Amino acid sequence: MTGTLTKIGGSARFSAIAIHNGQVHLAGQVSQLKEGDIEAQSRDVFAKVDALLAEAGSRREDLISVQIWLADMADYGGMNAVWDGWVSDITPPTRVCVEARMAQPHYRVEVLAIAAQR
């Protein structure tokens, strides 16, 4: 392997953050809000992304790519309402959003992000 590789946090199953050659890769982030609607869960997840980026020496403005999975595409509008506010003051990253079965029934949204490190 060429370059540097740093892994931060997580569990025995995965790292929360992997930094390789100036790129920050975040593990998929989900909300633990069991009663939260899509807007609440989206705000919670995007706040987690902000916190992890800060821990890795990056920030929302440095996002390169974001992948979003929704348990139900009926939530697309609600998630986008939160997303639009979250990226309103930056040039948004590339993004994909698809429907997928989640690991837990209360998960409505999962977000994976890649950013440049400052």
C-alpha positions as a printed Julia matrix, in Angstrom:
118×3 Matrix{Float64}:
   0.0    0.0    0.0
   1.21   3.47  -0.84
   0.49   6.47   1.37
  -0.9    6.8    4.84
  -3.89   5.02   6.34
  -5.5    5.98   9.65
  -8.61   4.39  11.15
 -10.61   6.02  13.94
 -13.39   4.72  16.17
 -16.03   2.2   15.32
 -16.26  -1.37  16.58
 -14.79  -4.83  16.02
 -16.87  -4.97  12.83
 -15.95  -1.64  11.18
 -14.07   1.65  11.57
 -16.12   4.83  11.92
 -13.56   6.81   9.92
 -10.79   5.77   7.53
  -8.39   8.41   6.25
  -6.22   7.52   3.26
  -3.99   9.94   1.36
  -6.02  12.98   2.36
  -9.45  11.44   1.79
 -11.86  10.89   4.69
 -14.18   7.89   4.34
 -17.03   7.64   6.83
 -18.88   4.45   7.68
 -22.61   4.48   6.96
 -24.41   6.64   9.52
 -27.89   5.87  10.82
 -30.13   7.51  13.38
 -30.95   5.78  16.63
 -34.21   7.76  16.89
 -36.8    4.99  17.06
 -39.75   7.38  16.91
 -38.27   9.99  14.58
 -39.8   10.82  11.21
 -37.57  11.12   8.14
 -36.81  14.78   8.81
 -35.72  14.11  12.4
 -33.65  11.09  11.4
 -32.05  13.0    8.51
 -31.09  15.92  10.78
 -29.63  13.45  13.27
 -27.62  11.6   10.61
 -26.29  14.77   8.95
 -25.22  16.04  12.41
 -23.32  12.77  12.91
 -21.61  13.26   9.55
 -20.61  16.81  10.58
 -19.17  15.53  13.88
 -17.21  12.71  12.26
 -15.84  15.01   9.58
 -14.66  17.42  12.29
 -13.02  14.54  14.17
 -11.17  13.6   10.97
 -10.0   17.16  10.25
 -12.55  17.85   7.56
 -15.9   19.59   7.18
 -19.06  19.63   5.11
 -17.52  22.01   2.56
 -14.93  19.33   1.77
 -17.44  16.62   0.88
 -16.66  14.86  -2.37
 -19.4   12.26  -2.54
 -22.43  11.2   -0.5
 -24.48   8.02  -0.8
 -27.94   7.93   0.76
 -30.14   4.9    1.32
 -33.81   5.29   2.24
 -35.99   2.52   3.64
 -38.86   3.95   1.58
 -38.6    6.31  -1.4
 -41.79   7.96  -0.1
 -39.36   9.68   2.33
 -37.34  11.21  -0.54
 -39.02  14.63  -0.3
 -38.64  14.85   3.48
 -34.99  13.82   3.4
 -34.33  16.29   0.56
 -35.91  19.11   2.57
 -33.31  18.51   5.3
 -30.51  17.89   2.78
 -31.24  21.16   0.97
 -30.82  23.09   4.21
 -27.69  21.13   5.15
 -25.93  21.95   1.85
 -27.46  25.4    1.29
 -24.25  27.28   2.15
 -21.82  25.03   0.23
 -21.32  23.68  -3.26
 -22.95  20.29  -2.84
 -21.01  17.06  -3.37
 -21.92  14.39  -5.88
 -24.77  12.3   -4.54
 -26.83   9.19  -5.1
 -30.02   8.22  -3.29
 -31.65   4.79  -3.52
 -34.15   2.66  -1.66
 -32.79  -0.28   0.34
 -33.82  -2.61   3.12
 -32.25  -1.41   6.36
 -30.49  -3.48   9.04
 -32.99  -2.39  11.71
 -36.7   -1.65  11.24
 -36.49   1.85  12.78
 -33.74   3.01  10.41
 -35.26   5.23   7.74
 -32.05   6.69   6.27
 -28.37   5.76   6.06
 -25.64   8.07   4.79
 -22.09   7.29   3.68
 -19.73  10.17   2.91
 -16.29  10.77   1.44
 -14.51  14.1    1.94
 -11.14  15.73   1.45
  -9.08  16.23   4.58
  -7.94  19.77   5.37
